[in-house]
Amino acid sequence: MPPRPAQRRPDARDTHVLPDVSGSAAAAAPESPASPDAAARAGGRSFRLVCAPGDRERVEDLLAATGHTFAPEPFSPWCRKIVAEPVPLGSSLAARFGYIHIQDRSSMLPPLLLDPPPGARVLDMCAAPGGKTGFLAQLVGKEGFVLGNEPSPDRLATLRQTLFRESLANAATCASTDLEPYFPEGFFSHILLDPPCSGWGTLDKNPQAARIWAGDKVAPLVALQRKLLATAARLLAPGGRLLYSTCTTNVAENEDQTRFALDELPLAPVPLDPPSGFVFEAPARADVSGVLRVDSRASAAQGFYMALFVKTAGAVASDAGRGFPGVPLEEKNLVAAGCDPAGLPPGEARVFGDKVFFIHAAAAGLPEGLRYQGHALGTFRAGVFRPHARARALLAPWREGAGLNEDALSRIEALLAGQSLPAAALPARPGLFFRGLPLGFASRKGARLLWSDR
């Protein structure tokens, strides 16, 4: 398959060049619908808590300290809806330190409905900007592993920044236009395929989608979706689950693709139970059932379509046995820098030039030839490891004398604004905490403490 540029659909949270795809239509596309009335979708934005289960209350305390109030979403204990927003939620300290992810409530559903268990090995085939990838990483836990693939260099950078900011060290990223040549059949237990689509379910935020993908212009997307579905079916292990989702209302990209998968691929349907808090429309084809089509207006959310499959036949792949790339960084170097490796998932810290990345144990089984990147931890120069300010996965639990544990935000906000604080007897890279919630590493210069993201 020849290389393709950015394989992605218009996304309500992104501004980017739409993909240039080629191919022939396998199904006719109906005319694009009218844009929904944005006023009919009144209500606060939704977001997801990004933390260990035991830290949810402390993350909520951090949000409350900046004056934000919120209510639970009924479909997941991780999800909330903003009620009062005295400053933009995206500018809050909780967002800045990666403890929340602002996300349309519909787009939270695919990871939840795929429902990978702790320890699963998951592929997110079209991963940027990273909201679904990050949610998957939370769901599988430290023992699990998520590979997020994004062919577009610009969007890959966004994906990596999202996972880094949210301290999701059990995820890695790659940028392949076609994953099929790299992996043996049956390599992943769970796959999320949220492919490039016409985006007709996001017309209130992306009104250009109806013009760009009107009529037969959507045919290349339909062909690409089928190619990606076939690849996903091959990479999935027997008994594994594939969740196909789009943010369009187009039958050719939804129910028609579901019928294609059931007729042409070794996949069987898994009926989806409707999550609480949404209203769903009936499927647009009588021979397709058990799928979910979000009613955008009634659900105050993007129009989303989701179908779940299980693989019925095929081989189970063993790890490729590639091992860890890069040069190992001894644990003593982390400890000497005041870091606690116990907060990391299973795996190793590896040096690439002067940069240090964490490579999850499951990534050691990725095949030769696939270029991927792990989780950034910091730098290693002249025999000294320096953790990145945001590498909070390396922070030990707060203890007296090892860092700053602030009960109010004033001194934290002062540091972030470029002011310095007295260092007292703190170490060179003390931890910064809010009521025991780890935020990152400050820097000591002489008798003063500073914050630097560089």
Secondary structure, DSSP 8 states (H G I E B T S, - for coil): ----S------TT------------SS----------GGGG-S--EEEE-S-GGGHHHHHHHHHHTT-EEEE-TT-TTEEEEEE-SS-GGGSHHHHTTSEEE--GGGGHHHHHH---TT-EEEESS-TT-HHHHHHHHHHTTT-EEEEE---HHHHHHHHHHHHHTT-TTEEEE--S--TTTS-TT-EEEEEE------GGGTTT-THHHHHT-GGGGHHHHHHHHHHHHHHHHHEEEEEEEEEEES---GGGTHHHHHHHHHHSSEEE------TT--EE--SSTT--S-EEE-HHHHTS---EEEEEEE-S------------SEE--HHHHHHTT--GGGS-SEEEEEETTEEEEEEGGGGGS-TT--EE-EEEEEEETTEEEE-TT-GGG-----TTSEEEESSSHHHHHHHTT--EE-TT--SS-EEEETTEEEEE-EEETTEEE----
